[in-house]
Structures are given as C-alpha cells and as structure tokens.
C-alpha cells in the first residue's frame, strides 16, 4: 500500500473507526443532557448519512484506489458517479454541521463532545478532499 491508499488506511484507522464509536456515545450523552428533539433528530440524520458514506468509502472507493494505483481496473464500474455522490455527501455533512453547532452550545459537556466529533469530521473530510479523492479522480482519467 502506498500513496493515497496508505493515507486512506490512515483515515479509516484515525477517523472512521473512532467515529463509529463516538456517534452512539455522543447521542447517548445528548439524550442524558436533555437535548431537544430537533438536536437529536439532526444528530441521528448525521449518523445515518455517515454510516452509508463511510461504507461506500471503505467498501468501494478505497479498495478501488488501491487497484488504480497499481494500474488495474477499479472494482466498481460506476466509480466516477460515486465520487460525485461522495462529494455531495460531504456538502450535506457540512450543512448538518452548520445546523448542529449552534444548537449544541446549550448542552454543556455533551454538546462539547458532539462539537469534538464535528471538528474531527472537518479534519477527516479535508484529508479526503485534498489527498484521496483527487487522486481517485485523476487515476480514473478525470
């Protein structure tokens, strides 16, 4: 594994795997803190988007990247379309982040924990958008 594939593996270990733990933990903290229904609804929406998004990256994009880096055909014929979809999902996540942050301010430590997850998401997305996604698109000939 080299280049962007190695970076993708780092993203999975440093961001995806912890995120899978943090999302339900933070939700439980928000419930315990008495978060309003709207906050919980938006948090659950974010968790749902992320669940599918992470799966697409880990099951399709990152393995396809490894093949492309070795000069092989990607394992998914609709990879170009999927890359555009992932980019749209990043924008959806940005909008959910912007909606949630002000609502979390009133929730003390539970809100701070949620903001910490949102901060990590920003770092995670920035790495993918700068170091991984452009390599996939370039190797696809785009």
N, C-alpha and C positions, 0 to 999 in steps of 0.2 A: 504494500500500500504506500502510495507516495502522493505528494502534492495535495490537490484538493480532496482526494479520497481520505488522506490522513487527517486533514482538517475536519472533514465530515465526521470521521470517527471520534475526534475530539469533541465536536459539538454534541454528538449523541451522549458521550460519557459525562461531559461537563454541564450540559443543559437539558437534553431530552429526558434522560433517566431521572435526574432530580425533580424535574418538572412534574413527572408522573406521580411522584410522592407528594410534592408541595401542593398541587391543586386540591386534592381532597382534604389535606391537613388544613390548608387556609380556609376552605369552605367551612369545615367544622368550627374553626375559630371565629369566622364571621357569624355563624349561627349562634354560637355561645355568646358573642358580644351583642346579640340582638340586632343584627343588621336588618335593614328594611328589605321588604320583598323585592324591590327593584334592584338593590345591590346584589342580592343572591341570584336573581334572575340573570343579571348581566354577567356575574361570575360564572354561573353554570353555562351560559352561552359561550363564553370564552373557553371554558374547559372542553365543551363539545367541539368547537372549531379546532382547538389544539389537538384533541385526540385523533381526529381524522387527518389533520395536517401532518403531524409527526409520523403517522403510519405511512402516508404517501412518500414522505422523505426517506424513511428508513427501509421501506419495502421496495420502492421503485427507484427513486431518484439517486440515492447514494450508491446502491449496487450498480445501477446503470452508469454512473460516473466512473466507477472502477473499471468497468468494461471499456468505456470510451477512452479512458487514459491509457489502456493497453492496446488501443487501436481496433477494438472489437465493436460489433454492433450492440446497441443498447437492448436490454431485455424487454423493453416496453415500447411498442410501436408508436404510441401517442405521446412520447416524452415532450415534444415541443409544446403541445397543448397543455400538458400537465405543468410545465414550468410556468406558463402564463397564469394558470389557475393558482399555483402556489404564491405567485407574486400578488394576485388579487387577495388571497387569504392573508398575506402579510398586511395589506392595507386594511382589511377587515379587523385584524387584530389591533392595528394602530388605533382604529376608531373606537374599539371596545376599551382599549387602554385609556383613551382620552375621556370616555364617558365614565369609567370607573374611578379614576384617580380622585376627582373632587368628592365623590361620594364616600370614598374610603377614609378621608381626612377625619371624619367624625367618629371613627371606630377604634380609636386608641391603638393598642398593641396589635390587635387583629388586623386593623387597617394598615398598619405599618408593615406587617408580614405580607399582606397582599401586595402592597406597593413594592416590596422587595422582589416578589415574583415578577411583577410587571417590569421592574428595572432589569432583571435578568433576561426577560423576553426581548427587551430592546437590544441588549448586547448580543444575544443569540441571533436575532434577525439580522442585525448589522453584519455579523460574521458571514452568515449565509449569503446575504445580498452582495457583499464585497468580495468574498473569497471562494464561494462554492457555486452559486447559481450562474454567475457569468462564465465560469469555466465550462459548465454543462452546456450552456447555450453556444459558446464558441466551438466546443468539440462536436456539437451537432451541426455545425456549419452556419450558425446564425450570426 
